[in-house]
Amino acid sequence: MSNPAQILDVSALPPGGGFLLAPVGQERIRTPDDFTEDQRAFFRTAEQFAEERVLANAARIEKKDYPFVRQLLREAGELGLLGLDVPEAYGGLGQDETSSMLVTEAMARLGAWSVTFGAQVGIGSLPIVYFGTEAQKRRYLPKLVSGEWVAAYALSESSSGSDALGARTKAVLTPDRKHFVLNGSKQWITNAGFADVFIVFAKIDGDKFSAFIVEKGTPGFSLGAEEHKMGIRGSSTCPLIFEDAKIPAENLLGEPGKGHRIAFNILNIGRLKLGAGCVAGCRGVLQLAVEYGRDRRAFGQPITGFGLVREKLARMAALVYAGEAMSYRTTGLIDERMARSGAAHGTPAFDQAVIAAVEEYNIEASILKVWGSEALSQAADEALQIHGGYGFVEEYAIERVYRDNRVNRIFEGTNEINRMLIPGTLLKRAAKGQFPLPQLARTVGEAAARGELPRPGPGPLARERRLAELNKHLMVYALQAAVETFGPALSEKQEVLGALADVAIEAYAVDSAVARALQSARDGRVEPVAEACVKLYAVEAHERAYAQAKRALRATVTDVAACREHLGRLRKLFDEDPADLTALREIIVTKTLEAGKYPLGWA
C-alpha cells in the first residue's frame, strides 16, 4: 500500500489485522514449505491413523458405537495425538500450534470423528491447560492425554447460543464455601453421551460468568437424550441438566466472573482449527470428485473432459491453495509470537503468552472459520454435483461429507457472529490506538480521490500483487465511509459489517495466497500450477471483494449524489482487465487429473 513505512514498522511482528498494512510479500509468512520434519511426522502419523483406524471403520462410527469411539481415542492417546498442546509435565508433548493444526487436518477425514477428536484435544482440554490450577492440571490432563477420560465443553444453552454471555445456568456458593450448586441446562454438547469431564459455564449468583470442571456422576447432574442430527451422526450430542448439582469449590476454573476470557479464547483456537480442518476437507472432496469423474463416462468420454466439470475441479484446487496459505500463515504468526515471548512451555508465563497471541490474531481466526467453512460447503456441493444422482445416495462418501460439513457454519460461533467480529475488532483496536486505522484510511482516501492506484513493481504475479493491494484499499475505503456515517452506531449495522467482513476475508485470502507463491518462487519463477491457482483465485476474489464493498457503501451512504461520488472512487479501485481464466483452469485441472487429487500436496 502507499507509504507503508508511515503506517507500520514492517520489521516487527505484524499485529492482528496486519495484512491490511504491509505490501503483499513484504512479511515472510509460514507456508507448508517451512514445515519441519517433526511437524511432517506428526501429520503422517495422524493421517495413517485416520486412514487405517477411522475411515476403515466409518460405518461403525456412524452407527454411534461409542465404546469403539472411546477405544479410538485411547489408541490416538497411545500415539501421542491427544497431547500436542499439553505440557510434558502432564503427559503431553508440548508442541507448537502448527504441529497441532497439522494433526487436526489429518483427523478431518471423517466429520463425526473430527468433531469428537476436536472436542477432546481442543475445547475440552485447553481450558484446563491454559486456565487450570496446578492441582486441576495434574488431576485431569494426564487422563485426557491418554484417552482414559473423555472431555466435553458446555457453553451453549437453548436460549443462548451465539449470545454466550446470556447464559441462564446459575451457580451459588454454599454457606460453608465448599461447593457451588449449579442449576440450569446446556444444549448441543459434543461428546456428552460418553464424556467423563465437562467444562461448564455458569453465572455465579446469576451475574458473574464463570467456568467449572464438572465430572460425570456428580449428584444432580444428568444427560438428556441423544440428538439425531442431519450430519456428524457418529458424534455424541446431548443436553446437560443441572438440578442442585454440587460441584467442589476447587473445581472453579480460572477466576470468578472471568469465564468470558476462557470461553472466547478457547473458541478462537477452535476457529483456527476448524478453518484448517475445512481446508483438509476441501482436499478430500476434490479427490472424491476426481476419482468419480475419471471413471464416470457420458457421451463417449469421462465427464472430467467436460468444461463445466473441469471448471469445478480447478476452483476446488485454487480454494485449497489459498486456504492452506491462510491457515499456516496464521499459526506461524502465533508460533513466532510465542517464540519471541521467551516463555518456557508449561509455565504460567507460557500459558499467558499463548492466550495473548490467540487474542492478538482473533481477527484472522474468525476469517479462517468463515472462509474455511464456506469454502468446504462450496467444494462439497460441487463435488456432489459432479457425482450426479449417485452423490445423493449413501453408497458414495460425498453424501455423508455434504451432510457433515453443514454444521461448520454454525458451531464455534456462527458465521454471522464471526463476520461481526472481523470489522468490529478492527474498530475497537483503532479506538484504543492499537491499530492505525485513521492513518491508513487517510492514506487510502487521499489516494482514491487522486485516482492513484497501487502499482507493484516488476516480478512474478505482478497483477495479483496489485489485486491484493486493491482489495485492502476497498476494505479500508468502505470501512472509513461507514465510520464517518454511523460513528459508534456502526456496531449495530450488521448488514454493513457483514459486507465489510467479506471484503476483509478476500483481502486476507489473496494476500496470503500471493505471498505464499512469491516465497516459493525459484529463480524468479513460480511453479506453474501454484501460479495458476493464485491467478484464478485472485481475479474472482477481487470481483467478490468489489461487489461487497459496493454493497457496504450503498447501505451506508443514503444521499444519492454522495453515494455516486463514493462509488465513482470505488470504481477506480476495481481492476477489470481481462484474464484468460479458462487457460488457468486447464493448467490446474490437467495436473489435478494426473495426480488423481490436489496436485500441490506437501506431505
C-alpha positions in Angstrom: 0.0 0.0 0.0 1.1 3.6 -0.3 3.8 4.7 2.1 3.7 1.6 4.4 6.6 2.8 6.4 4.5 5.6 7.7 1.9 3.1 9.0 3.8 0.1 10.2 7.2 -1.0 11.3 7.3 -4.0 9.0 10.5 -5.3 10.7 8.3 -6.1 13.7 5.9 -8.9 14.0 2.6 -7.9 12.4 -0.4 -7.2 14.7 -3.8 -8.8 14.3 -5.2 -7.4 11.0 -1.7 -6.5 9.9 -2.3 -7.9 6.5 -4.1 -4.6 5.7 -1.0 -2.6 6.4 2.1 -4.0 4.7 2.5 -4.6 1.0 1.9 -8.2 0.0 5.1 -10.3 0.2 6.9 -7.9 2.5 6.1 -10.1 5.5 7.6 -13.6 5.3 4.8 -16.0 6.1 4.8 -19.6 7.3 3.9 -22.0 4.5 3.9 -25.8 4.0 7.4 -25.4 2.6 8.6 -24.4 6.1 7.2 -27.5 7.9 9.9 -29.2 9.9 10.4 -33.0 9.7 8.9 -33.4 13.2 5.8 -31.5 12.1 5.5 -33.6 8.9 6.0 -36.8 11.0 3.1 -35.8 13.3 0.9 -35.3 10.2 1.9 -38.6 8.7 1.2 -40.5 12.0 -2.2 -38.9 12.3 -3.0 -39.4 8.6 -2.2 -43.1 8.8 -4.3 -43.4 11.9 -7.2 -41.6 10.3 -7.0 -43.8 7.2 -6.5 -47.2 8.8 -8.5 -46.9 12.1 -11.1 -44.1 11.4 -12.1 -44.3 7.8 -11.8 -48.0 7.7 -14.4 -48.1 10.5 -16.6 -45.2 9.3 -19.8 -47.3 9.3 -19.2 -48.4 12.9 -18.6 -44.8 14.0 -21.7 -43.5 12.1 -23.8 -46.1 13.9 -22.9 -44.5 17.3 -20.7 -47.3 18.5 -19.4 -45.1 21.4 -17.4 -47.8 23.1 -15.4 -48.2 19.9 -15.1 -44.4 19.6 -13.6 -44.3 23.1 -11.2 -47.1 22.1 -10.1 -45.0 19.1 -9.4 -42.1 21.4 -7.3 -44.3 23.6 -5.4 -45.5 20.6 -4.8 -41.9 19.5 -3.6 -41.2 23.0 -1.1 -44.0 22.8 0.3 -42.4 19.6 0.6 -39.0 21.4 -2.0 -37.4 19.2 -4.2 -36.2 22.1 -1.4 -34.3 23.8 0.3 -32.0 21.4 -1.0 -28.9 23.2 -0.4 -30.3 26.7 2.9 -29.7 28.5 5.2 -32.7 29.1 4.8 -32.4 32.8 1.2 -33.6 32.4 1.8 -36.4 29.9 1.6 -34.3 26.8 4.2 -33.4 24.0 4.2 -29.6 24.4 4.3 -28.9 20.6 3.7 -25.7 18.7 0.4 -24.5 17.2 1.4 -25.6 13.7 2.0 -29.2 14.7 -1.3 -29.2 16.4 -3.1 -27.8 13.4 -1.5 -30.4 11.1 -2.9 -33.2 13.3 -6.3 -31.5 13.2 -6.1 -31.5 9.4 -5.2 -35.2 9.3 -8.1 -36.0 11.6 -10.6 -34.2 9.3 -11.2 -37.3 7.1 -14.5 -38.2 8.8 -16.8 -35.5 10.1 -18.1 -37.2 13.2 -14.6 -38.3 14.3 -13.1 -34.9 13.6 -15.7 -33.3 15.9 -15.2 -35.9 18.6 -11.4 -35.6 18.4 -11.5 -31.8 18.3 -13.7 -31.6 21.4 -11.2 -33.8 23.2 -8.0 -32.1 22.3 -9.3 -28.6 21.9 -12.3 -27.0 23.6 -12.5 -29.9 26.2 -8.8 -29.9 27.3 -7.4 -26.5 26.6 -9.4 -24.6 29.2 -7.6 -26.7 31.8 -4.2 -26.4 30.0 -4.3 -22.6 30.0 -6.5 -21.6 32.9 -6.4 -24.6 35.3 -4.7 -24.7 38.7 -1.7 -27.0 39.2 -4.0 -29.4 41.1 -6.5 -29.4 38.3 -3.9 -29.9 35.6 -2.4 -32.9 37.5 -5.8 -34.5 38.1 -7.3 -34.2 34.6 -4.7 -33.7 31.9 -2.8 -37.0 32.1 -6.1 -38.9 31.8 -7.3 -36.7 28.9 -4.0 -37.0 27.1 -4.1 -40.8 27.4 -7.7 -41.1 26.3 -8.7 -42.8 29.5 -11.1 -39.9 30.1 -13.1 -38.0 27.5 -13.8 -34.3 27.6 -16.7 -32.1 26.6 -17.3 -28.3 26.5 -20.6 -26.9 27.6 -21.3 -23.3 26.7 -24.4 -23.1 24.6 -27.9 -23.2 26.1 -31.3 -23.5 24.4 -31.8 -19.7 24.7 -28.2 -18.6 24.3 -26.1 -20.0 21.5 -24.3 -17.1 19.9 -25.1 -14.9 22.9 -23.0 -16.9 25.2 -23.0 -14.3 28.0 -26.8 -14.6 28.1 -26.4 -18.0 29.8 -29.0 -18.7 32.5 -27.3 -21.6 34.2 -26.6 -20.4 37.7 -24.0 -21.3 40.4 -24.3 -20.4 44.1 -21.6 -20.9 46.7 -22.8 -22.9 49.7 -22.5 -21.2 53.1 -19.5 -23.4 54.1 -17.8 -22.3 50.8 -17.0 -25.9 49.9 -19.3 -26.3 46.9 -21.0 -24.5 44.1 -24.6 -25.6 43.5 -25.4 -25.5 39.7 -28.9 -25.2 38.3 -29.8 -24.9 34.6 -29.1 -26.8 31.4 -26.8 -26.8 28.4 -27.6 -27.7 24.8 -25.7 -29.2 21.8 -22.8 -30.6 23.8 -20.4 -32.7 21.7 -19.1 -35.9 23.4 -21.7 -35.6 26.1 -23.0 -39.1 25.9 -19.7 -40.7 26.9 -17.7 -37.9 28.4 -16.1 -38.0 31.8 -15.1 -34.4 32.3 -17.2 -31.3 31.3 -16.1 -27.7 31.1 -19.3 -25.9 32.1 -20.1 -22.2 32.1 -22.5 -20.7 34.6 -23.1 -17.4 36.3 -22.2 -17.2 40.0 -25.1 -15.6 41.8 -26.7 -15.1 38.4 -24.2 -12.4 37.2 -20.6 -13.5 37.3 -20.0 -15.5 34.2 -17.5 -18.3 35.2 -16.3 -21.8 34.3 -16.3 -25.0 36.2 -15.0 -28.5 35.8 -17.8 -31.0 36.3 -17.3 -34.7 36.5 -19.6 -37.4 35.3 -21.6 -38.9 38.1 -21.9 -35.7 40.1 -25.2 -35.9 42.0 -27.8 -33.6 40.4 -26.1 -33.7 37.0 -27.7 -35.8 34.3 -27.9 -36.1 30.5 -30.8 -35.6 28.1 -31.4 -37.9 25.1 -29.0 -38.1 22.2 -29.8 -35.7 19.4 -30.4 -37.3 16.0 -28.6 -35.0 13.6 -28.6 -34.3 9.9 -24.8 -34.8 9.8 -21.9 -35.8 12.0 -24.2 -38.6 13.1 -21.4 -40.7 14.7 -20.6 -37.9 17.2 -22.5 -37.7 20.5 -24.6 -34.6 21.1 -26.7 -34.4 24.2 -28.2 -31.7 26.5 -26.9 -31.4 30.1 -29.2 -30.9 33.0 -28.2 -29.5 36.4 -30.6 -29.8 39.3 -28.9 -28.7 42.6 -25.7 -30.3 41.3 -22.9 -29.8 43.9 -19.5 -29.0 42.4 -16.5 -28.9 44.7 -15.3 -25.2 45.1 -11.9 -26.2 43.9 -13.4 -27.1 40.5 -13.9 -23.4 39.7 -11.8 -22.9 36.6 -10.0 -19.5 36.4 -11.3 -16.5 38.3 -14.9 -15.9 39.2 -16.5 -13.6 36.7 -13.7 -14.1 34.1 -15.3 -17.1 32.3 -15.7 -15.0 29.1 -11.9 -14.9 28.8 -11.8 -18.7 28.9 -14.8 -19.1 26.6 -13.8 -16.7 23.9 -10.1 -17.6 23.7 -10.7 -21.3 23.6 -13.3 -20.6 20.8 -10.7 -18.6 18.9 -8.4 -21.6 19.0 -11.3 -23.8 17.9 -12.0 -21.4 15.0 -8.4 -21.7 13.8 -8.5 -25.5 13.9 -12.0 -25.6 12.3 -10.7 -23.5 9.4 -7.7 -25.8 8.9 -9.9 -28.9 9.1 -12.2 -27.4 6.4 -9.3 -26.8 4.1 -8.4 -30.5 4.6 -12.0 -31.3 3.8 -11.7 -29.4 0.5 -8.7 -31.5 -0.4 -10.7 -34.6 0.4 -13.8 -33.7 -1.7 -11.6 -32.7 -4.6 -10.1 -36.2 -4.6 -13.6 -37.8 -4.4 -14.7 -35.7 -7.3 -11.6 -36.6 -9.4 -11.9 -40.3 -8.7 -15.6 -40.4 -9.6 -15.3 -38.1 -12.6 -12.5 -40.0 -14.2 -14.5 -43.3 -14.1 -17.9 -41.9 -15.0 -18.5 -41.7 -18.7 -21.1 -39.7 -20.6 -21.4 -39.1 -24.4 -18.5 -41.4 -25.0 -15.9 -39.8 -22.7 -15.1 -39.3 -19.0 -17.1 -36.5 -17.5 -13.8 -34.8 -16.5 -13.4 -34.0 -20.1 -16.3 -31.5 -20.0 -15.5 -27.8 -19.4 -18.0 -27.2 -16.7 -16.7 -30.2 -14.7 -13.1 -29.1 -15.2 -14.1 -25.6 -14.0 -15.4 -27.0 -10.8 -12.2 -29.1 -10.2 -9.9 -26.2 -10.9 -11.8 -23.9 -8.5 -11.6 -26.5 -5.7 -7.8 -26.8 -6.1 -7.5 -23.0 -6.0 -9.5 -22.9 -2.8 -7.2 -25.4 -1.2 -4.1 -23.4 -2.1 -5.5 -20.2 -0.7 -6.8 -22.0 2.4 -3.5 -23.6 3.2 -1.8 -20.2 2.8 -4.1 -18.5 5.3 -4.1 -21.4 7.8 -0.4 -21.7 8.2 0.3 -18.0 7.9 -1.8 -17.6 11.0 -0.4 -20.4 13.0 3.1 -19.2 12.0 2.3 -15.8 13.5 1.1 -17.4 16.8 4.2 -19.6 16.9 6.5 -16.7 16.2 4.8 -14.6 18.9 5.3 -17.4 21.3 8.9 -17.8 20.4 9.5 -14.1 21.0 7.9 -14.3 24.4 10.8 -16.4 25.6 8.4 -18.3 28.0 9.2 -22.0 28.6 6.4 -24.4 27.7 4.3 -25.5 30.6 5.0 -22.4 32.7 2.3 -19.8 33.8 4.1 -17.3 31.6 3.8 -19.5 28.6 0.1 -20.0 29.2 -0.4 -16.3 29.4 1.6 -15.8 26.3 -0.5 -18.3 24.4 -3.7 -16.6 25.3 -2.2 -13.2 24.4 -1.1 -14.5 21.0 -4.5 -16.0 20.3 -6.3 -12.8 21.4 -4.0 -10.8 19.1 -4.9 -12.8 16.0 -8.6 -13.3 16.7 -9.5 -11.4 13.5 -7.6 -14.0 11.5 -9.2 -16.8 13.5 -12.7 -15.6 12.6 -11.6 -15.1 8.9 -10.4 -18.7 8.8 -13.6 -20.1 10.4 -15.9 -18.2 8.0 -13.8 -18.7 4.9 -13.0 -22.4 5.6 -16.5 -23.5 6.4 -17.9 -21.7 3.3 -15.2 -23.0 1.0 -15.9 -26.5 2.1 -19.6 -26.1 1.6 -18.9 -24.8 -1.9 -16.5 -27.6 -2.7 -18.7 -30.3 -1.2 -21.7 -29.0 -3.2 -19.7 -29.0 -6.5 -18.3 -32.5 -5.8 -21.8 -33.8 -5.2 -23.0 -32.2 -8.4 -20.2 -34.0 -10.3 -21.4 -37.3 -8.8 -24.9 -36.5 -10.1 -27.6 -38.8 -8.8 -25.1 -41.1 -7.2 -24.0 -38.2 -4.9 -27.4 -38.3 -3.4 -27.2 -41.9 -2.1 -25.4 -43.2 1.0 -23.3 -45.6 -1.0 -21.0 -42.8 -2.0 -18.9 -40.9 0.6 -19.7 -37.5 -0.8 -23.3 -37.8 0.5 -22.0 -38.0 4.1 -19.5 -35.3 3.6 -22.2 -33.0 2.2 -24.3 -33.5 5.3 -21.5 -33.4 7.8 -20.0 -30.1 6.6 -23.1 -28.1 7.0 -22.7 -27.7 10.8 -19.3 -26.0 10.3 -21.1 -22.7 9.6 -22.9 -22.9 12.9 -20.6 -24.1 15.7 -17.5 -22.3 17.1 -19.6 -19.1 16.7 -22.0 -18.8 13.7 -20.5 -17.3 10.6 -22.8 -14.3 11.2 -21.3 -13.7 14.6 -17.8 -14.1 13.2 -18.5 -11.7 10.4 -19.5 -9.1 13.1 -16.2 -9.8 14.9 -13.9 -9.1 12.0 -14.5 -5.4 11.4 -15.8 -4.9 14.9 -12.4 -5.9 16.4 -10.5 -3.7 14.0 -12.7 -0.7 15.1 -12.2 -1.5 18.8 -8.5 -1.6 18.4 -8.4 1.6 16.4 -10.4 3.3 19.1 -7.8 2.2 21.6 -4.9 3.4 19.4 -3.8 -0.2 18.9 -4.4 -0.3 15.1 -3.6 2.7 12.8 -6.9 2.7 11.0 -7.3 6.5 10.9 -3.9 7.0 9.3 -4.5 4.1 6.9 -7.9 5.4 5.9 -6.5 8.9 5.3 -3.8 7.5 3.0 -6.2 5.3 1.1 -8.9 8.1 0.9 -6.4 10.6 -0.5 -5.1 8.2 -3.0 -8.6 7.2 -4.2 -9.5 10.9 -4.5 -6.5 11.5 -6.7 -7.0 8.3 -8.7 -3.7 6.9 -7.6 -3.7 3.1 -7.6 -1.3 0.5 -6.2 1.4 -0.2 -8.7 3.6 -3.1 -7.6 6.9 -3.3 -9.3 8.1 -5.9 -11.8 8.4 -9.6 -11.0 6.2 -12.6 -10.9 2.4 -12.3 -10.2 2.5 -8.5 -10.8 -1.2 -8.2 -11.4 -2.1 -10.4 -8.5 0.1 -8.3 -6.2 -1.9 -5.3 -7.4 -5.2 -7.1 -6.8 -4.1 -7.9 -3.3 -3.4 -4.2 -2.6 -6.6 -3.1 -4.3 -8.6 -5.4 -2.0 -7.1 -3.8 1.0 -7.9 -0.4 -0.3 -11.5 -1.5 -1.0 -11.8 -2.7 2.6 -10.3 0.4 4.2 -12.2 2.9 2.0 -15.6 1.3 2.7 -14.9 0.9 6.4 -13.9 4.5 6.8 -17.1 5.7 5.0 -19.1 3.6 7.4 -17.3 5.0 10.4 -17.8 8.6 9.2 -21.5 8.0 8.6 -22.5 5.9 11.6 -19.9 6.6 14.2 -20.4 4.3 17.3 -23.7 3.2 15.9 -21.9 1.2 13.2 -21.7 -1.7 15.7 -25.5 -2.1 15.2 -25.3 -2.1 11.4 -25.0 -5.8 10.8 -25.6 -5.7 7.0 -22.7 -3.2 6.6 -20.4 -5.1 8.9 -21.1 -8.3 7.2 -20.3 -6.8 3.8 -17.1 -5.3 5.2 -16.1 -8.6 6.7 -16.4 -10.3 3.3 -14.0 -7.7 1.8 -11.5 -8.3 4.6 -11.8 -12.1 4.2 -11.0 -11.9 0.5 -8.2 -9.4 1.2 -6.6 -11.9 3.6 -7.1 -14.9 1.3 -5.5 -13.2 -1.8 -2.7 -11.6 0.2 -1.8 -14.9 1.8 -2.0 -16.9 -1.5 0.2 -14.4 -3.4 2.7 -14.2 -0.5 2.9 -18.0 -0.4 3.5 -18.2 -4.2 6.1 -15.5 -4.2 8.1 -17.2 -1.4 8.1 -20.5 -3.3 9.5 -18.8 -6.5 12.7 -20.2 -7.8 15.0 -18.0 -9.9 12.1 -15.6 -10.2 9.6 -18.2 -11.4 6.6 -19.5 -9.6 5.6 -23.2 -10.0 3.0 -23.2 -12.9 0.2 -24.9 -11.1 0.6 -22.7 -8.0 0.8 -19.6 -10.2 -2.4 -20.6 -11.9 -4.2 -21.3 -8.6 -3.2 -17.8 -7.4 -4.2 -16.1 -10.6 -7.6 -17.9 -10.7 -8.4 -17.2 -7.1 -7.2 -13.6 -7.1 -9.3 -12.5 -10.1 -12.5 -14.0 -8.8 -11.9 -12.9 -5.2 -11.3 -9.3 -6.4 -14.6 -9.3 -8.1 -16.3 -10.5 -4.9 -14.5 -8.0 -2.8 -15.5 -5.2 -5.1 -19.1 -6.3 -5.1 -19.2 -6.5 -1.2 -17.5 -3.1 -0.9 -20.3 -1.6 -3.1 -22.9 -3.3 -1.0 -21.4 -1.8 2.1 -21.3 1.7 0.6 -24.9 1.5 -0.7 -26.1 0.5 2.8 -24.0 3.3 4.3 -24.4 6.5 2.2 -28.1 7.2 1.5 -27.7 10.6 -0.2 -27.8 9.8 -3.9 -25.2 12.3 -5.0 -22.8 11.4 -2.2 -23.2 7.7 -2.9 -22.5 8.2 -6.5 -19.3 10.1 -5.6 -18.2 7.3 -3.3 -19.0 4.6 -5.9 -17.1 6.5 -8.5 -14.0 6.5 -6.3 -14.5 2.9 -5.5 -14.7 2.0 -9.2 -11.1 3.3 -9.6 -10.1 0.6 -7.1 -11.5 -2.2 -9.3 -9.3 -3.9 -11.8 -11.5 -5.2 -14.6 -8.7 -6.1 -17.1 -9.5 -9.3 -18.9 -8.0 -12.6 -17.8 -8.0 -16.0 -19.6 -9.5 -18.0 -16.7 -10.1 -21.0 -19.0 -6.4 -21.3 -19.7 -5.6 -21.1 -16.0 -8.2 -23.7 -15.2 -6.7 -26.0 -17.8 -3.2 -25.8 -16.2 -4.7 -26.7 -12.8 -7.1 -29.4 -13.8 -4.6 -31.2 -16.1 -2.2 -31.7 -13.2 -5.1 -32.5 -10.8 -6.3 -35.3 -13.0 -2.8 -36.6 -13.5 -2.3 -36.7 -9.7 -5.8 -38.0 -9.0 -6.0 -35.5 -6.2 -4.9 -32.0 -5.2 -1.7 -31.6 -7.2 0.3 -29.5 -4.8 0.4 -31.8 -1.8 3.4 -31.4 0.5 3.0 -34.5 2.8 
